[in-house]
């Protein structure tokens, strides 16, 4: 997946920020069609992506009003929210019905998307640890100099979309390719 495509995804979703991050369940945050495996997977990933971007944008919205210590706390907390959202996504993917695919294909796709989620959680944990070690001078900037909240979120989205595309091709599930996860 090219950085340009991911940047376009962030730009598209970046215009719809909220004032605070949401840890609301993906199943209740949007009306996800869960009638088939592909629709449940696509809907869950789309909701997750929106919430990841909302969390990142929420920090941007709040940052100008925050003191350096409050900005540090808010920034580090954003990584905790991103992790919770990814855990919720993995739960949602585990609940996707097998209708529209074989049990073997559904299991294989779930396994690979779970691995992608685990990689994303590891990346977020690394970025969180790094954020905790940044100097007060880094937090003197509204965007947090040398931080990885934005680039880390972009990488997380790219990681999941890459796994989704690969699984769609590998299991002849074209519904998981192309626009899946990109509404």
C-alpha positions in Angstrom: 0.0 0.0 0.0 1.5 3.3 -1.0 1.9 6.1 1.5 -0.1 8.3 -0.9 -3.1 6.0 -0.6 -2.8 6.0 3.2 -2.4 9.8 3.2 -5.5 10.1 1.2 -7.4 7.9 3.6 -6.2 10.0 6.5 -7.1 13.2 4.6 -10.6 11.8 3.8 -11.3 10.8 7.4 -9.3 13.6 9.0 -12.1 16.1 8.3 -14.4 14.5 10.7 -12.8 14.8 14.1 -14.5 14.8 17.5 -13.7 16.7 20.6 -12.7 13.6 22.6 -11.5 10.1 21.7 -14.1 7.4 21.7 -13.7 3.9 23.1 -17.3 3.1 22.2 -17.7 -0.4 20.7 -17.5 -0.6 16.9 -20.8 -2.5 16.9 -22.6 0.4 18.6 -20.7 3.3 17.0 -22.1 2.6 13.5 -24.7 0.5 11.8 -22.6 -2.3 10.6 -24.1 -4.9 8.3 -23.2 -8.2 9.9 -25.1 -10.5 7.6 -22.1 -11.8 5.8 -18.4 -12.4 6.7 -17.2 -9.7 4.2 -19.8 -7.1 5.3 -19.0 -7.6 9.0 -15.3 -7.5 8.4 -15.4 -4.4 6.2 -17.8 -2.6 8.4 -15.8 -3.3 11.5 -12.5 -2.2 9.9 -14.2 1.0 8.5 -15.5 1.9 12.0 -12.1 1.2 13.5 -10.3 3.3 11.0 -12.7 6.2 11.6 -12.3 5.9 15.3 -8.5 5.8 15.1 -8.4 8.9 13.0 -10.9 10.6 15.3 -8.7 9.8 18.3 -5.6 11.3 16.6 -7.5 14.4 15.4 -9.0 14.9 18.8 -5.5 15.3 20.2 -4.9 18.0 17.6 -8.1 19.8 18.5 -7.2 19.7 22.2 -3.5 20.4 22.0 -3.5 24.2 21.6 -5.4 24.6 24.8 -3.2 22.4 26.9 -0.2 23.1 29.1 3.0 21.1 28.5 2.2 18.6 31.4 -1.4 18.3 30.3 -0.4 17.9 26.6 2.0 15.1 27.7 -0.7 13.3 29.6 -3.3 13.7 26.8 -0.8 12.6 24.1 0.2 9.4 26.0 -3.4 8.7 26.7 -4.2 8.8 23.0 -2.0 5.7 22.5 -4.0 3.9 25.2 -7.2 4.7 23.3 -5.7 3.5 20.0 -4.8 0.2 21.7 -8.3 -0.2 23.1 -9.8 0.5 19.7 -7.6 -2.2 18.2 -8.5 -4.7 20.8 -12.2 -3.9 20.1 -11.6 -4.4 16.4 -10.1 -7.8 17.0 -13.2 -8.8 19.1 -15.5 -7.6 16.3 -13.6 -9.6 13.7 -13.9 -12.7 15.9 -17.7 -12.3 15.9 -18.0 -12.0 12.1 -20.4 -14.7 10.8 -19.0 -17.2 8.3 -21.9 -16.7 5.8 -20.6 -15.9 2.4 -17.4 -17.8 2.8 -16.1 -21.2 3.9 -15.2 -21.8 7.5 -11.6 -22.4 6.5 -11.4 -19.1 4.7 -13.0 -17.2 7.5 -10.7 -18.7 10.0 -7.6 -18.0 7.9 -8.7 -14.4 7.3 -9.4 -13.9 11.0 -6.1 -15.3 11.9 -4.2 -13.0 9.6 -6.2 -9.9 10.6 -5.6 -10.8 14.3 -1.9 -11.0 13.5 -2.1 -7.5 11.9 -3.9 -6.2 15.0 -1.2 -7.7 17.2 1.5 -6.0 15.2 -0.4 -2.7 15.4 -0.7 -3.0 19.2 3.0 -3.6 19.4 3.7 -0.6 17.2 1.4 1.5 19.3 3.1 0.3 22.5 6.5 1.3 21.1 5.2 4.7 20.1 3.6 5.2 23.6 6.9 4.2 25.3 8.7 6.7 23.1 6.2 9.4 23.8 6.6 8.9 27.6 10.4 9.5 27.2 10.1 12.8 25.2 11.4 16.0 26.8 9.2 18.8 27.9 10.6 20.8 25.0 9.1 18.3 22.6 5.7 18.8 24.3 6.2 22.5 23.9 5.0 22.1 20.3 1.3 21.6 19.7 2.0 18.7 17.4 4.6 17.2 19.8 8.0 17.4 18.2 9.4 13.9 17.5 6.2 12.1 18.5 4.6 9.4 16.4 0.9 9.7 17.1 0.0 10.7 13.5 2.6 8.7 11.6 1.9 5.7 13.9 -1.9 5.9 13.2 -1.1 6.1 9.5 1.1 3.1 9.7 -1.6 1.2 11.7 -4.2 1.9 9.0 -1.8 0.8 6.3 -0.9 -2.4 8.2 -4.5 -3.4 8.5 -5.5 -2.5 4.9 -2.5 -4.4 3.6 -3.5 -7.5 5.5 -7.1 -7.1 4.3 -6.1 -6.8 0.7 -3.8 -9.8 0.9 -6.4 -12.0 2.5 -9.0 -11.0 -0.1 -6.7 -12.1 -2.9 -5.5 -15.2 -1.1 -9.0 -16.5 -0.4 -10.8 -15.3 -3.5 -12.9 -12.8 -1.5 -12.9 -9.7 -3.7 -15.3 -8.0 -1.2 -12.3 -7.7 1.1 -10.2 -5.9 -1.5 -10.5 -2.4 -3.1 -13.0 -0.3 -1.1 -13.4 -2.6 1.9 -12.4 -0.6 5.0 -12.2 2.7 3.0 -15.6 4.3 3.2 
